Amino acid sequence: MAFRLRPMRREDLSQVLDIDLSCFPAMMPVPNYQTELINPLAHYIVAFDDELTTYQENDYIIIGFAGLWMLAGEAHIINIAVLEAFRGDGLGELLLIGLIQEAQKLHATMITLEVRPSNIAAQQLYKKYGLSERGRRRAYYTDNREDAIIMTLDDPDSQAYNASFCALKQAYELRWQRDILSTNQLK
């Protein structure tokens, strides 16, 4: 599979909404992604598979998406969502890499997110990329009142982090046999 990332577009909205509803069925209200596209604080990317896409018709089949909000120098990751059929193929990690690159491009001084304590796989991925637990939000999730773990990465644009991040990206490319384009190169 040849997964690629690019900025979210208006023509992606119905597929993104379907993915959101399948990944977060109990989360209400559903985000208004049309508004997010014009929100200057919001930065969303989508993932697609080159092998499933017909370029002549610009027919992209979206298989995942992720977004962050940039507030006062802080990149707050809002969501990372992957269609169930594509989970376990490194797509969530690719989306996280894309968001970190976007945060670096925006000169974020910090990256933060919330994750369920029950989502061990996501926590391990975030730790791998340098985020650490900084606190909890009690009864954060509306579907079951589960707490949220707050995870943070300080100074994602530092020289020390960039060296680590480059090594992680290279390891990803070797493992999954995929090139990672920076968000500056996204189409």
N, C-alpha and C positions, 0 to 999 in steps of 0.2 A: 504494500500500500504506500502511496506517495502523498502523505498528508501535507497540506500547505495551510498557511495562515494569511489572512488579509483583514483590513478593517471591515466592520459590519456596514452593510448598505441597506437602503430601503427595501430592495428586492429580496433581502434575506429575512425580513421580519416575520413572515408567516412560518417559515421553518424554525426560526429561533424561538418563537412562541410555542410551537409544538414540542421542541426539545425542553424548554423550560417546564412546560406542563408535565412532561413525562419524567423529568428528573426531580422536580419539586412539586408533586401533586397536591400536597397539603398546605403549601405556602400561599397565603392570600394576603393582600391582593397580588395578582400577577403584575410584574413590572410593565410599564408602558414603554416598550422599546422604541416606538416611533418618537416619543418625547426624548428618550435617551440619545437618539441620533442627533438632535439639535441642541442638546445640553452641553455647554462648553466645558463642564466639569467631567463629563462622562467620556470614557474611551473604551470601546468594545471591539473585539476581534472575533472572527469566525474561523473555524477549521473546516476544510473540505478535502476530499480525496481526489487527486488528479485523475485517477483511473475511473472515477464515477462521474466526472464532469465533462460536459460537452461545451468546449470553448466557442465553437461557431455560433451556438445559440445562447451563449452566456448562461448556460443552465448549470449552476453550481448546486450540488447536493450538500447541504450543510450538515455536518455530523457532530459539531460541538461549537461552543462559544464561551467567551469569558469577558469580563468587564471590570473596570476599576473607575473610581472617582478620584480626581486630583483636588485635594482641599488643603490650602495653606501649606503646600510643600509635601503633604503626605498623600501617598497613593494607597487608597483603601480598596482592596479587592472585594468586589461585590459578589461575583459568582464565577464558577467554573462548572460547565455542564457538558456532558458527553452522552450521546445516544448509547443506550445499553449494549447494543450489538457491537460497539466499537470500544468498549471498556476493556482494559487490560492490554491495549495495543500501544501504550505510551502517549496517547492523545492528551490526557489530562496534564501530563508533564510538559508536553509541547505547548499547551495553552498557558501554563504557568510561566514557562520560559518567555513566551511572547509578552505576557503581562509585565514581567520583570524588565524586559527590554524596553517596553513602553514607558515604564516608570523611570528608567534610567534616561531615556530620551527627554522626558519631561523634567529631569533634574530633581526627582523626588528625594527628600532627605530621609524618608522612612516609607516602608511598605507594611501595611497591617491588614488583618483579616480576622473573621470569626469562623470557627469550625466546631462541629459537634464533638463532644467527648467520645461518642460512639463511633465516629468516623476515623478509625485508627489509620487506615491506608492514607487518607488525606493528610493527617498529622505527620506521618512519616515522610511523605513527599515534601511537605512544607519545611520540616526540619532539615531534610537533605539539602534544600536550597537556602538554608541559613536563617529561617524564621524560628523564633523561640517563644515559648509560652510566657506571657506577661500578665495575665489576669483572666478573670471570668466575668461573664455577664449572666446573671442569674435569670432563669426562666426565659431565655432569649427567643427560643424557637416557639412559634405560636401553635404548631401542630401538636406538640406533646410537652411543652413547657421545659424542654431540655435546656440546660445551661449552654453557653457558648464559651469556648476557649479563645481568648484573644492571643493571636500570634503576631510577632513583629520582627522586622528586619531593619536595623538601623544602617543608614548610609549605604544604600545599594549601589551608589556610583563611586564608592571609594576604590582606590587602587587595590587594596587587599581583597575586597569582595570581588572585584572584576577578575582577578586572577583565579579565584575559586570558581566563579560563575563560568568563565571560559573553559575550565577543566570539566565542569559538569556538563556543559553543552557538547564538548568533544566526546565525552563518555556516552551521552545520549545518542549522538550521531553514529558512533561505532555500534552501540547496542542495537539500534533500530534501523541502521543503514539509511538514514535520512539526513539531508542537509537542513540546517536551520538558518532561515533568513532573518536578518534583523528587521524590526518593525519599520525601519527606514526603507527597506527593500520590498515591503509588502505591496501587492497590487490592489 
